[in-house]
Amino acid sequence: MIDLKLISPSHLVEYHRTIAKWTRLSGTAEERAAAAYVEGQLREFGYTTQILVHDAYISLPGPATLRMTAPESREIFCITHSMGVKTDPSGVIGELVYVGKGTPDEYARAGAKGKVALVDDMATPEQAVEGTRAGVRGLIFISGRHAHEMCVSPIWGNPAASTIQALPRIPLLSVHRADGEMLRELCAKARVDVHMTAAVETKWTNTPIVIADLRPGHSEADPEQFVLFSGHLDGWHLGAMDNGSANATMLEVARVLASRRADFRRGLRLAFWSGHSHGRYSSSAWYVDHHWFDLAEHCVAHVNIDSVGGIAADRFVTNSMPETLELGAWAVRQVAQAELNGKRVGRDSDQSFLGVGIPSILGSLSHQTDGSLGWWWHTPHDTVDKIDPVRLVRDAKIFALVVDRWLSGELLPLNALAGAADLRASLEGLAREAGSAFDLSAATAAAVGLEDACGRLQQVSASAAGVRAREINACLLALCRTLIPATYTSAGRFSHDPALDNEFLPRLAAARRLASLPRESDAARFLLVDLVRGRNAVIAALREARAAVERCLARVS
C-alpha cells in the first residue's frame, strides 16, 4: 500500500499557490499558462504528457447592471452568467415579480409572463429552462452571501444541431442575498420596476486539455488498462479552491504514485479539463466523443476531484456509486477517522463518462457543515486563504489511497453485489410508487436474479487470484458497461443527457407521474410509450448483466 507519509505539505502548497495566481477562464492565455505549468510538472515526474487543443463553445460573462426605477431609484450590484443572453445597449425594462423557488406553478401565480422574475435560488440550468418556458423577459436570482458565478446552459458539452435550441433565450442576473431579500420585500408591498443590462461573449474558442500517462510496471499488468484521475483546470476568478486545490492534489498524488509504478497492474491517466465552468463540461464531453473506444475498451474507473482542502471542510461527501462507495468510505476512515456520506453521482463535475459505462468515485469530497463548499465558492473571494494546508494534505491522502487501490489491487475494487442490491431496491421502490399504473414486475424479477448471481460472484471473488481474478475483473467491467448506461442515462452510450438534475433509472422515473394521470388521457398514453421502451432497455441490461455473471461463474467456480 502507498506510504501516505510521502504526501508533501510543502509540495502541495507550492503547486497550489502557483496555480492560484492565474485567473483561468476557459480558452484564455492565463489558462494556457496554467496548463503549461501542469504539463511541465507531470513531465518531470516521468509521465508521458500532451496538451490537446480543441474547439469549445465557451461563454464568458461581461459587465452587467441592475437599477430599480420604482418605487425608488437605486443601483444594485449584480453579475450575469455564462451561456445567458446579452442585452442590447438599451437593456430590458419591466415590472419585477417574485416567483419563489421558480416552479411552473409559482411563475403562473405571479403572472410572470412578459415581466422580470425574481427567483429565490442560485442561477442554474433548471431555472434558466423554467424561466424561458414561462415567457419572462429576464431573470434575477437571489444568490448567496455573495453572488455566485454560474453557467446556465442545460446542454452537456458543446451544443449540437440537435440541442442548440435548448440554450437560454433570456438575460439572467444574480444579486447578493441581502439585496435580493430587499427586492423580495419590496415586491410584497408595491409595484417594483427594474432596468437590467447584461454583456456575455459566447463563441467557439480553442481550449486545452492536459493529458498525462504513466504505464504500469507490474509483471502481470495489463498495459492497455488505465484509471482516469481527472479534475477541471479552468475556474472563476483565481479559483484557489475551485479548482486550484484539486489541481495541486492531482499533481502531488501523481508525483508520489510515480515512485510506485512497479506495483501497478493498470496505468494511470490524468486529465485536466477546460470548459467546466464556461462551457458546461465541454472538454470532458469532447474527450469522450473523440476517444470513446479507448475509454470503453481500456478505462476501468474514473476518479474525479473538485474543490478539496477548504477551511473547516470536515463533512465528507462523495459523488459515487454503490459499486465504488465501499472503497471511498474505507479511505476516509483510514485517513480522517470519519464517515463518508455516499451521495449518488449526478449530472455535475465533468461526469461525462456514464454513457460509456465507467464506474465513478469521489468528486468534491470535503464540504462545510451545512453541506456547501463555502460562501466564497464561485466568487472573487475564492483565494488561497480559503484553503487549510492541513485539510488539503488530509484530502490528498484520501485520493492517493483510492487511486492506489485502483492501480495496484489484483481485484478491481468494485462491489457488484452492492450495485445489484441497490438496483433491485430502487426498482422495487419505483414499482410501489407506480402501483397498478405501470407494471415493473419483470424488471424487479430480473434485478432479483442479478443480485443472486452477484452474491455468488462475491463469494468466489474472496479467494480469487491469477487467472480467476482476471476473469472476475473482466466480468465486473462488463457489468459496468452494461448497467451504468441503462440506469444512469436516458441518452444511452453515445450521447450525453442534458445538464439537468435527473433521477436514478431516468428512463423509468416518469412512472411516478403516470400514477397521478387519468389512465385514458393523452398525457398518460404518451408517457406510457416512453416508459415501455425504457422498461425494455432496463430489463435487457439486467438480463445481459446476469448472463455475463453466470458465464464468469462457470469459468471460475
C-alpha positions as CSV (number, residue, x, y, z in Angstrom):
1,M,0.0,0.0,0.0
2,I,1.1,3.6,-0.6
3,D,3.1,5.3,2.1
4,L,1.0,8.3,2.9
5,K,3.9,10.0,4.6
6,L,5.3,10.7,1.2
7,I,2.5,13.3,0.6
8,S,4.4,16.5,1.0
9,P,2.7,19.6,2.5
10,S,5.3,21.9,1.0
11,H,4.8,20.5,-2.5
12,L,1.0,20.9,-2.2
13,V,1.4,24.5,-1.1
14,E,3.8,25.2,-3.9
15,Y,1.6,23.7,-6.6
16,H,-1.5,25.4,-5.1
17,R,-0.1,28.9,-4.9
18,T,1.4,28.7,-8.4
19,I,-1.9,27.6,-10.0
20,A,-4.0,30.0,-8.0
21,K,-2.0,33.0,-9.2
22,W,-3.8,32.7,-12.6
23,T,-7.4,33.7,-13.5
24,R,-8.1,30.6,-15.5
25,L,-11.1,31.5,-17.7
26,S,-11.6,28.8,-20.4
27,G,-9.6,29.5,-23.5
28,T,-7.6,32.4,-22.2
29,A,-3.8,32.9,-22.1
30,E,-3.8,32.5,-18.3
31,E,-5.4,29.1,-18.5
32,R,-2.9,28.1,-21.2
33,A,-0.1,29.2,-18.8
34,A,-1.5,27.1,-16.1
35,A,-1.9,24.1,-18.5
36,A,1.8,24.5,-19.5
37,Y,2.8,24.6,-15.8
38,V,0.9,21.4,-15.0
39,E,2.2,19.6,-18.0
40,G,5.8,20.5,-17.2
41,Q,5.4,19.2,-13.6
42,L,4.0,15.9,-14.8
43,R,6.7,15.5,-17.4
44,E,9.3,16.0,-14.6
45,F,7.6,13.2,-12.6
46,G,8.1,10.8,-15.5
47,Y,4.7,10.9,-17.2
48,T,4.1,11.0,-20.9
49,T,2.3,14.2,-21.5
50,Q,0.4,16.1,-24.2
51,I,-1.9,19.1,-24.4
52,L,-4.9,18.5,-26.6
53,V,-6.4,21.6,-28.1
54,H,-10.0,21.5,-29.4
55,D,-12.9,23.8,-30.3
56,A,-15.3,24.5,-27.5
57,Y,-18.4,26.7,-27.3
58,I,-17.3,29.0,-24.4
59,S,-19.3,31.7,-22.8
60,L,-17.7,34.4,-20.6
61,P,-19.9,36.9,-18.8
62,G,-19.1,40.6,-19.0
63,P,-20.4,43.7,-17.2
64,A,-24.0,43.8,-16.0
65,T,-26.1,46.5,-14.4
66,L,-29.4,46.5,-12.4
67,R,-31.3,49.6,-11.5
68,M,-34.5,49.7,-9.6
69,T,-36.6,52.6,-11.1
70,A,-39.7,52.2,-8.9
71,P,-40.8,52.6,-6.1
72,E,-37.5,54.4,-5.8
73,S,-34.3,54.8,-7.8
74,R,-31.4,52.6,-6.7
75,E,-28.4,50.9,-8.3
76,I,-27.9,47.3,-7.3
77,F,-24.7,45.3,-7.7
78,C,-25.2,42.3,-10.0
79,I,-23.4,39.8,-12.2
80,T,-24.6,38.0,-15.3
81,H,-23.9,34.4,-16.3
82,S,-22.1,32.1,-18.7
83,M,-24.5,31.0,-21.5
84,G,-27.0,33.7,-20.6
85,V,-28.3,36.1,-23.2
86,K,-26.7,39.5,-23.7
87,T,-29.0,42.5,-23.9
88,D,-28.7,45.4,-26.5
89,P,-27.4,48.7,-25.1
90,S,-30.9,49.8,-24.1
91,G,-31.3,46.7,-21.8
92,V,-34.5,45.2,-20.5
93,I,-37.1,47.3,-18.7
94,G,-40.1,45.7,-16.8
95,E,-42.0,45.0,-13.7
96,L,-40.3,42.8,-11.2
97,V,-42.4,39.9,-9.7
98,Y,-41.3,37.4,-7.1
99,V,-41.7,33.8,-8.1
100,G,-40.3,32.0,-5.0
101,K,-38.3,28.9,-6.0
102,G,-39.2,29.3,-9.6
103,T,-41.6,26.4,-10.1
104,P,-44.0,26.4,-13.0
105,D,-46.9,27.0,-10.6
106,E,-45.1,29.9,-8.9
107,Y,-44.5,31.6,-12.3
108,A,-48.2,31.2,-13.2
109,R,-49.5,32.5,-9.8
110,A,-47.2,35.6,-10.1
111,G,-48.4,36.3,-13.6
112,A,-44.7,36.5,-14.6
113,K,-45.1,36.2,-18.4
114,G,-43.7,39.3,-20.1
115,K,-42.2,40.6,-16.8
116,V,-38.9,40.2,-15.0
117,A,-38.9,37.4,-12.4
118,L,-37.1,37.4,-9.1
119,V,-36.1,33.8,-8.1
120,D,-35.1,32.7,-4.6
121,D,-32.3,30.4,-5.8
122,M,-29.0,30.3,-7.5
123,A,-28.8,30.6,-11.3
124,T,-28.9,27.1,-12.6
125,P,-29.8,25.4,-15.9
126,E,-33.0,24.2,-14.4
127,Q,-34.0,27.8,-13.5
128,A,-33.0,29.1,-16.9
129,V,-35.2,26.4,-18.6
130,E,-38.2,27.2,-16.4
131,G,-37.9,30.9,-16.8
132,T,-37.6,30.6,-20.6
133,R,-40.7,28.4,-20.6
134,A,-42.6,30.9,-18.5
135,G,-42.0,33.6,-21.1
136,V,-40.4,36.1,-18.7
137,R,-38.3,39.0,-20.1
138,G,-35.4,38.4,-17.7
139,L,-34.5,36.6,-14.5
140,I,-32.9,37.9,-11.3
141,F,-31.6,35.4,-8.8
142,I,-31.2,35.9,-5.1
143,S,-27.8,34.2,-4.8
144,G,-25.6,33.6,-1.7
145,R,-23.9,35.9,0.7
146,H,-22.0,37.0,-2.4
147,A,-23.5,36.4,-5.9
148,H,-22.2,33.1,-7.3
149,E,-20.8,32.8,-10.8
150,M,-22.7,30.1,-12.7
151,C,-23.1,28.5,-16.1
152,V,-26.8,28.2,-17.0
153,S,-26.6,26.1,-20.1
154,P,-28.8,22.9,-19.9
155,I,-26.7,21.4,-22.7
156,W,-24.0,19.0,-21.6
157,G,-20.8,19.8,-23.5
158,N,-20.8,21.6,-26.8
159,P,-24.2,22.4,-28.4
160,A,-25.1,20.3,-31.4
161,A,-27.5,21.0,-34.2
162,S,-30.0,18.7,-32.3
163,T,-29.6,20.6,-29.0
164,I,-28.7,24.2,-29.7
165,Q,-32.3,25.4,-29.3
166,A,-32.2,24.4,-25.6
167,L,-29.9,27.3,-24.7
168,P,-31.5,30.1,-22.6
169,R,-33.2,32.9,-24.6
170,I,-33.4,35.4,-21.8
171,P,-30.9,37.6,-19.9
172,L,-30.1,36.4,-16.3
173,L,-28.6,38.3,-13.4
174,S,-27.7,37.4,-9.8
175,V,-27.5,39.7,-6.8
176,H,-26.1,39.4,-3.3
177,R,-28.6,37.8,-0.9
178,A,-29.1,41.0,1.1
179,D,-30.1,42.9,-2.0
180,G,-32.3,40.1,-3.2
181,E,-34.1,40.0,0.1
182,M,-34.7,43.7,-0.1
183,L,-36.2,43.4,-3.6
184,R,-38.4,40.5,-2.4
185,E,-39.8,42.6,0.5
186,L,-40.5,45.5,-1.9
187,C,-42.3,43.2,-4.3
188,A,-44.6,42.1,-1.5
189,K,-45.6,45.8,-0.7
190,A,-45.7,47.6,-4.0
191,R,-45.0,47.5,-7.7
192,V,-41.3,47.3,-8.5
193,D,-39.8,48.3,-11.8
194,V,-36.2,47.5,-12.9
195,H,-33.8,48.2,-15.7
196,M,-31.2,45.5,-16.4
197,T,-28.4,45.1,-18.9
198,A,-26.0,42.1,-19.5
199,A,-22.9,41.6,-21.6
200,V,-22.0,38.0,-22.5
201,E,-19.4,36.8,-25.0
202,T,-20.3,33.3,-26.3
203,K,-18.3,31.9,-29.2
204,W,-16.2,28.9,-30.4
205,T,-12.8,29.0,-28.7
206,N,-9.7,26.9,-28.6
207,T,-9.3,25.2,-25.2
208,P,-6.6,22.9,-23.8
209,I,-6.8,19.5,-22.1
210,V,-3.6,18.3,-20.3
211,I,-3.3,14.5,-20.5
212,A,-0.6,12.6,-18.7
213,D,0.0,8.8,-18.7
214,L,2.0,6.5,-16.5
215,R,2.3,3.0,-17.7
216,P,2.1,0.1,-15.2
217,G,5.2,-1.8,-14.2
218,H,3.9,-5.0,-12.5
219,S,4.9,-8.2,-14.2
220,E,1.2,-9.2,-14.5
221,A,0.0,-5.8,-15.6
222,D,-2.4,-5.1,-18.4
223,P,-0.5,-2.3,-20.2
224,E,-3.7,-1.2,-22.0
225,Q,-5.9,-0.7,-19.0
226,F,-5.9,2.6,-17.1
227,V,-7.5,4.5,-14.3
228,L,-8.7,8.1,-15.2
229,F,-8.0,10.7,-12.5
230,S,-9.5,14.0,-13.6
231,G,-10.4,17.5,-12.5
232,H,-11.0,20.8,-14.2
233,L,-8.3,23.4,-14.6
234,D,-10.4,26.3,-15.6
235,G,-12.3,28.3,-12.9
236,W,-13.9,31.5,-11.8
237,H,-11.6,34.4,-10.7
238,L,-8.5,32.9,-9.0
239,G,-10.3,29.7,-8.1
240,A,-8.0,28.8,-5.3
241,M,-10.4,26.1,-4.0
242,D,-12.4,25.5,-7.2
243,N,-10.3,24.1,-8.6
244,G,-6.8,25.1,-7.7
245,S,-6.7,22.9,-4.6
246,A,-7.8,19.9,-6.6
247,N,-5.2,20.5,-9.3
248,A,-2.5,20.7,-6.7
249,T,-3.7,17.5,-5.2
250,M,-3.6,15.8,-8.6
251,L,0.0,16.9,-9.1
252,E,1.1,15.7,-5.6
253,V,-0.7,12.4,-5.9
254,A,0.8,11.9,-9.4
255,R,4.3,12.7,-8.0
256,V,4.0,10.2,-5.2
257,L,2.4,7.4,-7.3
258,A,5.2,7.7,-9.9
259,S,7.6,6.0,-7.5
260,R,5.2,3.0,-7.2
261,R,4.9,2.2,-10.9
262,A,6.4,-1.3,-10.4
263,D,3.4,-2.3,-8.3
264,F,0.8,-1.0,-10.7
265,R,-1.3,-3.6,-12.6
266,R,-3.0,-0.8,-14.5
267,G,-1.8,2.5,-15.9
268,L,-2.7,6.0,-14.6
269,R,-4.1,8.7,-16.9
270,L,-4.6,12.2,-15.5
271,A,-6.8,14.7,-17.3
272,F,-7.0,18.4,-16.5
273,W,-10.2,19.7,-18.3
274,S,-11.1,23.1,-19.6
275,G,-14.7,24.3,-20.2
276,H,-16.0,23.0,-17.0
277,S,-17.1,26.5,-15.7
278,H,-17.7,28.3,-19.0
279,G,-18.7,25.5,-21.4
280,R,-20.8,23.2,-19.3
281,Y,-18.2,20.4,-19.2
282,S,-17.2,20.9,-22.8
283,S,-13.7,19.3,-22.6
284,S,-14.6,16.1,-20.8
285,A,-17.6,15.7,-23.2
286,W,-15.4,16.3,-26.2
287,Y,-12.8,13.8,-24.9
288,V,-15.5,11.1,-24.5
289,D,-16.8,11.8,-28.0
290,H,-13.3,11.7,-29.6
291,H,-11.8,8.9,-27.5
292,W,-14.9,6.8,-26.9
293,F,-13.5,3.4,-28.0
294,D,-10.2,3.8,-26.0
295,L,-12.3,4.6,-22.9
296,A,-14.8,1.8,-23.5
297,E,-12.1,-0.8,-24.0
298,H,-9.5,0.3,-21.5
299,C,-10.7,2.6,-18.7
300,V,-11.5,0.8,-15.5
301,A,-12.6,3.7,-13.3
302,H,-13.0,7.5,-13.2
303,V,-11.7,9.2,-10.0
304,N,-13.0,12.7,-10.1
305,I,-11.7,15.6,-7.9
306,D,-13.2,19.0,-7.2
307,S,-12.7,21.7,-4.6
308,V,-10.9,20.0,-1.7
309,G,-9.0,21.2,1.3
310,G,-11.3,24.1,2.3
311,I,-11.1,25.7,5.7
312,A,-13.5,24.0,8.1
313,A,-14.4,21.4,5.5
314,D,-14.9,18.3,7.7
315,R,-18.1,16.8,6.2
316,F,-17.2,14.1,3.8
317,V,-19.5,13.5,0.8
318,T,-18.8,11.6,-2.4
319,N,-20.3,11.5,-5.9
320,S,-20.0,7.8,-6.2
321,M,-21.9,4.6,-7.0
322,P,-22.9,1.7,-4.7
323,E,-20.3,-0.3,-6.5
324,T,-17.5,2.1,-5.5
325,L,-18.7,3.6,-2.3
326,E,-17.0,1.0,-0.1
327,L,-13.6,2.0,-1.3
328,G,-14.2,5.7,-0.7
329,A,-15.6,5.0,2.8
330,W,-12.6,2.9,3.6
331,A,-10.1,5.6,2.5
332,V,-11.9,8.3,4.6
333,R,-11.9,6.1,7.7
334,Q,-8.2,5.3,7.2
335,V,-7.1,8.9,6.9
336,A,-9.7,11.0,8.7
337,Q,-11.3,8.5,11.0
338,A,-14.6,9.8,9.7
339,E,-17.7,8.5,7.9
340,L,-18.4,9.2,4.3
341,N,-21.9,10.2,3.1
342,G,-22.4,8.2,-0.1
343,K,-24.2,10.6,-2.4
344,R,-25.0,9.1,-5.7
345,V,-23.2,10.5,-8.7
346,G,-25.3,13.0,-10.6
347,R,-25.2,15.4,-13.5
348,D,-22.3,17.6,-12.5
349,S,-18.5,17.7,-12.0
350,D,-17.4,16.5,-15.5
351,Q,-19.3,13.2,-15.1
352,S,-19.2,12.7,-18.9
353,F,-18.4,9.0,-18.7
354,L,-21.7,7.5,-17.6
355,G,-22.8,6.7,-21.1
356,V,-19.5,4.7,-21.7
357,G,-20.3,2.7,-18.5
358,I,-17.2,3.8,-16.5
359,P,-17.6,3.5,-12.7
360,S,-17.1,6.7,-10.8
361,I,-15.9,7.7,-7.3
362,L,-15.3,10.8,-5.2
363,G,-15.6,14.3,-6.6
364,S,-16.0,17.2,-4.2
365,L,-15.0,15.3,-1.2
366,S,-14.9,17.6,1.8
367,H,-17.8,20.1,2.5
368,Q,-18.8,22.6,5.1
369,T,-21.1,21.5,7.9
370,D,-24.0,23.0,6.0
371,G,-23.2,20.8,3.0
372,S,-21.9,23.7,0.9
373,L,-18.5,24.3,-0.5
374,G,-18.3,27.6,1.3
375,W,-19.7,31.1,0.9
376,W,-16.7,32.0,-1.2
377,W,-17.4,29.3,-3.9
378,H,-17.7,30.8,-7.4
379,T,-16.9,34.3,-6.1
380,P,-13.8,36.6,-6.2
381,H,-13.3,35.6,-2.6
382,D,-12.1,32.1,-3.6
383,T,-8.5,32.9,-2.8
384,V,-5.6,31.0,-1.2
385,D,-6.7,31.9,2.4
386,K,-9.8,29.7,1.9
387,I,-7.6,26.6,1.9
388,D,-6.4,24.9,5.1
389,P,-3.0,23.2,4.4
390,V,-3.7,20.5,7.0
391,R,-7.1,19.6,5.4
392,L,-5.5,19.8,1.9
393,V,-2.9,17.2,3.0
394,R,-5.7,15.1,4.5
395,D,-7.8,15.1,1.4
396,A,-4.7,14.4,-0.8
397,K,-4.0,11.3,1.3
398,I,-7.6,10.1,0.8
399,F,-7.3,10.5,-3.0
400,A,-3.9,8.8,-3.0
401,L,-5.3,5.8,-1.2
402,V,-8.2,5.5,-3.6
403,V,-6.2,5.9,-6.8
404,D,-3.5,3.5,-5.5
405,R,-6.1,0.8,-4.8
406,W,-7.4,1.0,-8.3
407,L,-3.9,0.8,-9.8
408,S,-2.4,-1.9,-7.7
409,G,-5.2,-4.2,-6.5
410,E,-5.3,-7.6,-8.1
411,L,-9.1,-7.5,-8.0
412,L,-10.8,-4.3,-9.0
413,P,-12.4,-2.6,-6.0
414,L,-15.9,-2.9,-7.4
415,N,-18.7,-4.3,-5.3
416,A,-21.1,-5.7,-7.8
417,L,-23.4,-7.1,-5.1
418,A,-23.9,-3.7,-3.6
419,G,-24.7,-2.3,-7.0
420,A,-27.2,-5.1,-7.8
421,A,-28.9,-4.8,-4.4
422,D,-29.3,-1.0,-4.8
423,L,-30.7,-1.5,-8.3
424,R,-33.2,-4.1,-7.0
425,A,-34.3,-1.9,-4.1
426,S,-34.6,1.1,-6.4
427,L,-36.9,-0.8,-8.8
428,E,-39.0,-2.1,-6.0
429,G,-39.4,1.4,-4.6
430,L,-40.4,2.7,-8.0
431,A,-42.8,-0.2,-8.5
432,R,-44.5,0.7,-5.2
433,E,-44.9,4.4,-6.2
434,A,-46.2,3.5,-9.7
435,G,-48.7,1.0,-8.3
436,S,-51.0,-0.5,-10.8
437,A,-50.4,2.3,-13.3
438,F,-47.3,0.6,-14.7
439,D,-46.1,-3.0,-14.3
440,L,-42.4,-3.3,-13.3
441,S,-42.6,-6.9,-12.0
442,A,-40.5,-8.3,-14.9
443,A,-37.8,-5.6,-14.2
444,T,-37.8,-6.3,-10.4
445,A,-37.6,-10.1,-11.0
446,A,-34.7,-9.6,-13.4
447,A,-33.0,-7.5,-10.7
448,V,-33.5,-10.1,-8.1
449,G,-31.9,-12.7,-10.4
450,L,-28.9,-10.4,-11.0
451,E,-28.5,-9.8,-7.2
452,D,-28.4,-13.5,-6.6
453,A,-25.8,-14.1,-9.3
454,C,-23.7,-11.2,-7.9
455,G,-23.9,-12.7,-4.4
456,R,-22.4,-15.9,-5.7
457,L,-19.7,-13.9,-7.6
458,Q,-18.7,-12.1,-4.5
459,Q,-18.3,-15.4,-2.6
460,V,-16.0,-16.7,-5.3
461,S,-14.1,-13.4,-5.5
462,A,-13.0,-13.6,-1.9
463,S,-10.2,-16.1,-2.7
464,A,-9.6,-15.3,-6.4
465,A,-6.1,-14.7,-7.7
466,G,-4.2,-15.0,-11.0
467,V,-6.3,-16.1,-14.0
468,R,-9.5,-16.3,-11.9
469,A,-9.0,-12.7,-10.7
470,R,-8.6,-11.5,-14.2
471,E,-11.8,-13.3,-15.3
472,I,-13.7,-11.7,-12.5
473,N,-12.3,-8.3,-13.3
474,A,-13.4,-8.6,-16.9
475,C,-16.9,-9.6,-15.6
476,L,-17.1,-6.6,-13.3
477,L,-16.2,-4.2,-16.1
478,A,-18.7,-5.9,-18.4
479,L,-21.4,-5.3,-15.7
480,C,-20.5,-1.6,-15.6
481,R,-20.5,-1.2,-19.3
482,T,-24.0,-2.7,-19.4
483,L,-25.7,-1.4,-16.3
484,I,-24.4,2.2,-15.9
485,P,-25.7,3.5,-19.2
486,A,-29.0,1.7,-18.7
487,T,-29.6,3.0,-15.2
488,Y,-27.9,6.4,-15.1
489,T,-28.7,7.8,-18.5
490,S,-31.6,8.3,-20.9
491,A,-29.4,9.2,-23.9
492,G,-27.6,5.9,-23.9
493,R,-23.9,5.1,-24.6
494,F,-23.0,7.5,-27.4
495,S,-24.6,10.8,-26.4
496,H,-25.0,13.0,-23.3
497,D,-28.1,13.7,-21.2
498,P,-28.9,17.3,-20.6
499,A,-27.0,19.1,-17.8
500,L,-30.1,19.0,-15.6
501,D,-30.9,17.1,-12.4
502,N,-32.1,13.6,-13.1
503,E,-33.0,10.6,-11.0
504,F,-31.5,7.1,-10.9
505,L,-33.3,5.0,-13.5
506,P,-34.2,8.1,-15.6
507,R,-35.9,6.1,-18.3
508,L,-38.4,4.8,-15.7
509,A,-38.7,7.8,-13.3
510,A,-41.9,9.1,-15.0
511,A,-43.7,6.0,-13.8
512,R,-44.3,8.0,-10.6
513,R,-46.1,10.7,-12.6
514,L,-48.1,8.2,-14.6
515,A,-49.9,7.1,-11.4
516,S,-51.3,10.6,-11.0
517,L,-52.7,10.9,-14.5
518,P,-56.1,9.8,-15.8
519,R,-55.4,6.5,-17.5
520,E,-57.4,7.3,-20.6
521,S,-55.8,10.8,-21.0
522,D,-53.5,11.6,-23.9
523,A,-50.7,12.6,-21.4
524,A,-50.8,9.1,-19.8
525,R,-50.8,7.3,-23.1
526,F,-47.9,9.4,-24.5
527,L,-46.0,8.8,-21.3
528,L,-46.7,5.1,-21.5
529,V,-44.9,4.8,-24.9
530,D,-41.7,6.1,-23.4
531,L,-42.0,4.0,-20.2
532,V,-42.5,0.7,-22.1
533,R,-39.4,1.4,-24.1
534,G,-37.4,2.4,-21.0
535,R,-38.6,-0.8,-19.3
536,N,-37.4,-2.9,-22.2
537,A,-34.0,-1.2,-22.1
538,V,-33.6,-1.8,-18.3
539,I,-34.7,-5.4,-18.5
540,A,-32.4,-6.1,-21.4
541,A,-29.5,-4.7,-19.5
542,L,-30.3,-6.7,-16.4
543,R,-30.6,-9.9,-18.3
544,E,-27.3,-9.2,-20.2
545,A,-25.6,-8.5,-16.9
546,R,-26.8,-11.6,-15.3
547,A,-25.7,-13.7,-18.3
548,A,-22.2,-12.2,-18.0
549,V,-22.0,-13.1,-14.3
550,E,-23.3,-16.7,-14.9
551,R,-20.7,-17.2,-17.7
552,C,-17.9,-15.9,-15.4
553,L,-19.1,-18.2,-12.6
554,A,-18.9,-21.2,-14.9
555,R,-15.3,-20.4,-15.7
556,V,-14.0,-19.6,-12.2
557,S,-16.0,-21.9,-9.9
